[in-house]
Amino acid sequence: MPLRPFPPLQRPTTAESATGTDAIGRASEIAAACNSLSELKAAMESFEGSAIKKLAKNTVFADGTPDYRIMCIGEAPGREEDLAGLPFVGRAGKLLDKMLASIGLDRKTNTYITNVLNWRPPENREPSPEEAAISLPFLRRHIELVAPEIIILLGAVSARHVMGRTDGIMRLRGKWLEYHVTGRMVPVMPTLHPAYLLRRSIDKKLAWRDLQEIDSKIKSLRLLERNAAPG
């Protein structure tokens, strides 16, 4: 049975400021009104309802090519990403590029990359439930506009917020899940985050198995073939 993506947004308790609730509502309205990726990016850049956005240097929207409908979703920008305004440009990004290249994927030609959060949390900490809830309407709309045919989730935080799963990434990785978007179910593969692999290189063999599964799925869907521009 398909897993239900995105649990209901968590609202602040009575002990928390109502500002969070208002910001979630505004984010939902703004995201729903966006009809293109460029509109969504502009809307997020002008959005003032996120406290962590005010501390970040840039809105790190996305990078890559959405045309092939292969979408990678990470956790949040780090320091280098915040400075560059692009996702996965530091050491973890270089490793991600190598991982993708091992199965014929490249952000410059056929892969699209974004994060659950598009603003760097202070000190790279994990976002609070309220901070994540404010960002989720934008992520949902981002996925709808890309209309991916396969989603690759990088790390436990991504799996938690996209799929509503609290299992550890070691339990989730390597197993196909499904995400409902625009009336259809999209295959989703959670895998290990490149930053984790930099700390624990022994688990690269697990990531390689996941990449092989992804490669097989892409080939079975013929994504690189049928989405290629005519010569």
Contacts in CASP RR format, 6 or more apart in sequence:
PFRMAT RR
TARGET T0000
AUTHOR 0000-0000-0000
METHOD contacts of the structure
MODEL  1
MPLRPFPPLQRPTTAESATGTDAIGRASEIAAACNSLSELKAAMESFEGS
AIKKLAKNTVFADGTPDYRIMCIGEAPGREEDLAGLPFVGRAGKLLDKML
ASIGLDRKTNTYITNVLNWRPPENREPSPEEAAISLPFLRRHIELVAPEI
IILLGAVSARHVMGRTDGIMRLRGKWLEYHVTGRMVPVMPTLHPAYLLRR
SIDKKLAWRDLQEIDSKIKSLRLLERNAAPG
2 178 0 8 1.000
2 180 0 8 1.000
2 185 0 8 1.000
3 163 0 8 1.000
3 164 0 8 1.000
3 165 0 8 1.000
3 177 0 8 1.000
3 178 0 8 1.000
3 179 0 8 1.000
4 164 0 8 1.000
4 180 0 8 1.000
5 162 0 8 1.000
5 163 0 8 1.000
5 164 0 8 1.000
5 179 0 8 1.000
5 180 0 8 1.000
6 136 0 8 1.000
6 140 0 8 1.000
6 161 0 8 1.000
6 162 0 8 1.000
6 163 0 8 1.000
6 164 0 8 1.000
7 164 0 8 1.000
9 24 0 8 1.000
9 133 0 8 1.000
9 136 0 8 1.000
9 137 0 8 1.000
10 129 0 8 1.000
10 130 0 8 1.000
10 133 0 8 1.000
11 21 0 8 1.000
11 24 0 8 1.000
11 133 0 8 1.000
12 18 0 8 1.000
12 20 0 8 1.000
12 21 0 8 1.000
12 130 0 8 1.000
16 130 0 8 1.000
19 49 0 8 1.000
20 49 0 8 1.000
20 130 0 8 1.000
20 133 0 8 1.000
20 134 0 8 1.000
23 49 0 8 1.000
23 50 0 8 1.000
23 134 0 8 1.000
24 133 0 8 1.000
24 134 0 8 1.000
24 137 0 8 1.000
25 137 0 8 1.000
26 47 0 8 1.000
26 49 0 8 1.000
27 47 0 8 1.000
27 49 0 8 1.000
27 50 0 8 1.000
27 134 0 8 1.000
27 135 0 8 1.000
27 136 0 8 1.000
27 137 0 8 1.000
27 138 0 8 1.000
28 137 0 8 1.000
30 43 0 8 1.000
30 47 0 8 1.000
30 137 0 8 1.000
30 138 0 8 1.000
31 40 0 8 1.000
31 43 0 8 1.000
31 137 0 8 1.000
31 138 0 8 1.000
31 140 0 8 1.000
31 141 0 8 1.000
32 137 0 8 1.000
32 141 0 8 1.000
33 39 0 8 1.000
33 43 0 8 1.000
34 40 0 8 1.000
34 43 0 8 1.000
34 141 0 8 1.000
34 145 0 8 1.000
35 145 0 8 1.000
36 145 0 8 1.000
37 62 0 8 1.000
37 66 0 8 1.000
37 142 0 8 1.000
37 145 0 8 1.000
37 146 0 8 1.000
40 61 0 8 1.000
40 138 0 8 1.000
40 141 0 8 1.000
40 142 0 8 1.000
40 145 0 8 1.000
41 59 0 8 1.000
41 61 0 8 1.000
41 62 0 8 1.000
43 138 0 8 1.000
44 59 0 8 1.000
44 61 0 8 1.000
44 118 0 8 1.000
44 138 0 8 1.000
45 59 0 8 1.000
45 61 0 8 1.000
47 53 0 8 1.000
47 138 0 8 1.000
48 54 0 8 1.000
49 134 0 8 1.000
50 119 0 8 1.000
50 131 0 8 1.000
50 134 0 8 1.000
50 135 0 8 1.000
51 131 0 8 1.000
52 117 0 8 1.000
52 119 0 8 1.000
52 120 0 8 1.000
52 121 0 8 1.000
52 122 0 8 1.000
52 127 0 8 1.000
52 131 0 8 1.000
53 59 0 8 1.000
53 119 0 8 1.000
55 119 0 8 1.000
55 120 0 8 1.000
55 122 0 8 1.000
56 77 0 8 1.000
56 82 0 8 1.000
56 119 0 8 1.000
56 120 0 8 1.000
57 82 0 8 1.000
57 83 0 8 1.000
57 85 0 8 1.000
57 120 0 8 1.000
58 77 0 8 1.000
58 82 0 8 1.000
58 83 0 8 1.000
58 84 0 8 1.000
58 85 0 8 1.000
59 85 0 8 1.000
59 118 0 8 1.000
59 119 0 8 1.000
60 77 0 8 1.000
60 81 0 8 1.000
60 82 0 8 1.000
60 84 0 8 1.000
60 85 0 8 1.000
60 86 0 8 1.000
60 87 0 8 1.000
60 115 0 8 1.000
60 118 0 8 1.000
60 119 0 8 1.000
60 120 0 8 1.000
61 85 0 8 1.000
61 114 0 8 1.000
61 118 0 8 1.000
62 87 0 8 1.000
62 112 0 8 1.000
62 113 0 8 1.000
62 114 0 8 1.000
62 142 0 8 1.000
63 86 0 8 1.000
63 87 0 8 1.000
63 88 0 8 1.000
63 107 0 8 1.000
63 112 0 8 1.000
63 113 0 8 1.000
63 114 0 8 1.000
64 107 0 8 1.000
64 108 0 8 1.000
64 111 0 8 1.000
64 112 0 8 1.000
64 113 0 8 1.000
65 107 0 8 1.000
65 108 0 8 1.000
65 109 0 8 1.000
65 110 0 8 1.000
65 111 0 8 1.000
65 112 0 8 1.000
66 112 0 8 1.000
66 146 0 8 1.000
67 110 0 8 1.000
67 227 0 8 1.000
68 110 0 8 1.000
68 111 0 8 1.000
68 112 0 8 1.000
68 223 0 8 1.000
68 224 0 8 1.000
68 227 0 8 1.000
69 146 0 8 1.000
69 147 0 8 1.000
69 148 0 8 1.000
69 149 0 8 1.000
69 150 0 8 1.000
69 223 0 8 1.000
69 227 0 8 1.000
70 105 0 8 1.000
70 110 0 8 1.000
70 111 0 8 1.000
70 112 0 8 1.000
70 148 0 8 1.000
70 149 0 8 1.000
70 150 0 8 1.000
70 152 0 8 1.000
70 218 0 8 1.000
70 223 0 8 1.000
71 111 0 8 1.000
71 112 0 8 1.000
71 113 0 8 1.000
71 114 0 8 1.000
71 143 0 8 1.000
71 146 0 8 1.000
71 148 0 8 1.000
71 150 0 8 1.000
71 151 0 8 1.000
71 152 0 8 1.000
72 96 0 8 1.000
72 100 0 8 1.000
72 111 0 8 1.000
72 112 0 8 1.000
72 113 0 8 1.000
72 114 0 8 1.000
72 151 0 8 1.000
72 152 0 8 1.000
72 153 0 8 1.000
72 154 0 8 1.000
73 113 0 8 1.000
73 114 0 8 1.000
73 115 0 8 1.000
73 116 0 8 1.000
73 139 0 8 1.000
73 151 0 8 1.000
73 152 0 8 1.000
73 153 0 8 1.000
73 154 0 8 1.000
73 158 0 8 1.000
73 162 0 8 1.000
74 87 0 8 1.000
74 88 0 8 1.000
74 113 0 8 1.000
74 114 0 8 1.000
74 115 0 8 1.000
74 116 0 8 1.000
74 153 0 8 1.000
74 154 0 8 1.000
74 155 0 8 1.000
74 157 0 8 1.000
74 158 0 8 1.000
74 193 0 8 1.000
75 115 0 8 1.000
75 116 0 8 1.000
75 117 0 8 1.000
75 154 0 8 1.000
75 155 0 8 1.000
75 157 0 8 1.000
75 158 0 8 1.000
75 193 0 8 1.000
76 115 0 8 1.000
76 116 0 8 1.000
76 117 0 8 1.000
76 119 0 8 1.000
76 120 0 8 1.000
76 121 0 8 1.000
76 124 0 8 1.000
76 127 0 8 1.000
76 157 0 8 1.000
77 85 0 8 1.000
77 87 0 8 1.000
77 115 0 8 1.000
77 117 0 8 1.000
77 118 0 8 1.000
77 119 0 8 1.000
77 120 0 8 1.000
78 120 0 8 1.000
78 124 0 8 1.000
79 120 0 8 1.000
79 124 0 8 1.000
80 89 0 8 1.000
80 90 0 8 1.000
81 87 0 8 1.000
81 88 0 8 1.000
81 89 0 8 1.000
81 90 0 8 1.000
81 120 0 8 1.000
82 119 0 8 1.000
82 120 0 8 1.000
87 113 0 8 1.000
87 114 0 8 1.000
87 115 0 8 1.000
88 96 0 8 1.000
88 97 0 8 1.000
88 113 0 8 1.000
88 194 0 8 1.000
91 195 0 8 1.000
91 198 0 8 1.000
92 193 0 8 1.000
92 194 0 8 1.000
92 195 0 8 1.000
92 198 0 8 1.000
93 194 0 8 1.000
95 194 0 8 1.000
95 197 0 8 1.000
95 198 0 8 1.000
96 113 0 8 1.000
96 154 0 8 1.000
96 194 0 8 1.000
97 106 0 8 1.000
97 107 0 8 1.000
99 194 0 8 1.000
99 207 0 8 1.000
99 211 0 8 1.000
100 106 0 8 1.000
100 107 0 8 1.000
100 111 0 8 1.000
102 208 0 8 1.000
102 211 0 8 1.000
103 211 0 8 1.000
103 212 0 8 1.000
103 214 0 8 1.000
103 215 0 8 1.000
103 218 0 8 1.000
104 110 0 8 1.000
104 215 0 8 1.000
104 224 0 8 1.000
105 111 0 8 1.000
105 218 0 8 1.000
107 113 0 8 1.000
110 224 0 8 1.000
110 227 0 8 1.000
112 146 0 8 1.000
112 148 0 8 1.000
114 139 0 8 1.000
114 142 0 8 1.000
115 158 0 8 1.000
116 132 0 8 1.000
116 135 0 8 1.000
116 136 0 8 1.000
116 139 0 8 1.000
116 157 0 8 1.000
116 158 0 8 1.000
116 161 0 8 1.000
116 162 0 8 1.000
117 127 0 8 1.000
117 131 0 8 1.000
117 132 0 8 1.000
117 135 0 8 1.000
118 135 0 8 1.000
118 138 0 8 1.000
119 135 0 8 1.000
121 127 0 8 1.000
121 131 0 8 1.000
126 157 0 8 1.000
127 135 0 8 1.000
132 161 0 8 1.000
136 161 0 8 1.000
139 161 0 8 1.000
139 162 0 8 1.000
143 151 0 8 1.000
143 179 0 8 1.000
143 181 0 8 1.000
144 181 0 8 1.000
144 182 0 8 1.000
147 181 0 8 1.000
147 182 0 8 1.000
148 181 0 8 1.000
148 186 0 8 1.000
149 186 0 8 1.000
149 187 0 8 1.000
149 221 0 8 1.000
149 223 0 8 1.000
150 186 0 8 1.000
150 187 0 8 1.000
150 188 0 8 1.000
150 189 0 8 1.000
150 214 0 8 1.000
150 217 0 8 1.000
150 218 0 8 1.000
150 221 0 8 1.000
150 223 0 8 1.000
151 162 0 8 1.000
151 179 0 8 1.000
151 186 0 8 1.000
151 187 0 8 1.000
151 188 0 8 1.000
151 189 0 8 1.000
152 188 0 8 1.000
152 189 0 8 1.000
152 191 0 8 1.000
152 214 0 8 1.000
153 159 0 8 1.000
153 162 0 8 1.000
153 163 0 8 1.000
153 188 0 8 1.000
153 189 0 8 1.000
153 190 0 8 1.000
153 191 0 8 1.000
154 191 0 8 1.000
154 192 0 8 1.000
154 193 0 8 1.000
154 194 0 8 1.000
155 169 0 8 1.000
155 190 0 8 1.000
155 191 0 8 1.000
155 192 0 8 1.000
155 193 0 8 1.000
155 196 0 8 1.000
156 168 0 8 1.000
156 169 0 8 1.000
156 172 0 8 1.000
156 193 0 8 1.000
158 190 0 8 1.000
158 193 0 8 1.000
159 165 0 8 1.000
159 167 0 8 1.000
159 168 0 8 1.000
159 169 0 8 1.000
159 172 0 8 1.000
159 190 0 8 1.000
160 166 0 8 1.000
162 179 0 8 1.000
162 188 0 8 1.000
163 177 0 8 1.000
163 179 0 8 1.000
163 188 0 8 1.000
163 190 0 8 1.000
165 172 0 8 1.000
165 177 0 8 1.000
165 190 0 8 1.000
169 190 0 8 1.000
169 191 0 8 1.000
169 192 0 8 1.000
169 193 0 8 1.000
169 196 0 8 1.000
172 190 0 8 1.000
173 190 0 8 1.000
173 191 0 8 1.000
173 192 0 8 1.000
173 206 0 8 1.000
173 207 0 8 1.000
173 210 0 8 1.000
174 189 0 8 1.000
174 190 0 8 1.000
174 191 0 8 1.000
174 206 0 8 1.000
174 209 0 8 1.000
174 210 0 8 1.000
174 213 0 8 1.000
175 189 0 8 1.000
175 190 0 8 1.000
176 187 0 8 1.000
176 188 0 8 1.000
176 189 0 8 1.000
176 213 0 8 1.000
176 217 0 8 1.000
177 187 0 8 1.000
177 188 0 8 1.000
177 189 0 8 1.000
177 190 0 8 1.000
178 185 0 8 1.000
178 186 0 8 1.000
178 187 0 8 1.000
178 188 0 8 1.000
179 185 0 8 1.000
179 186 0 8 1.000
179 188 0 8 1.000
180 186 0 8 1.000
187 217 0 8 1.000
189 210 0 8 1.000
189 213 0 8 1.000
189 214 0 8 1.000
189 217 0 8 1.000
191 207 0 8 1.000
191 210 0 8 1.000
191 211 0 8 1.000
191 214 0 8 1.000
192 203 0 8 1.000
192 206 0 8 1.000
192 207 0 8 1.000
192 210 0 8 1.000
196 203 0 8 1.000
197 203 0 8 1.000
197 204 0 8 1.000
197 207 0 8 1.000
218 224 0 8 1.000
END
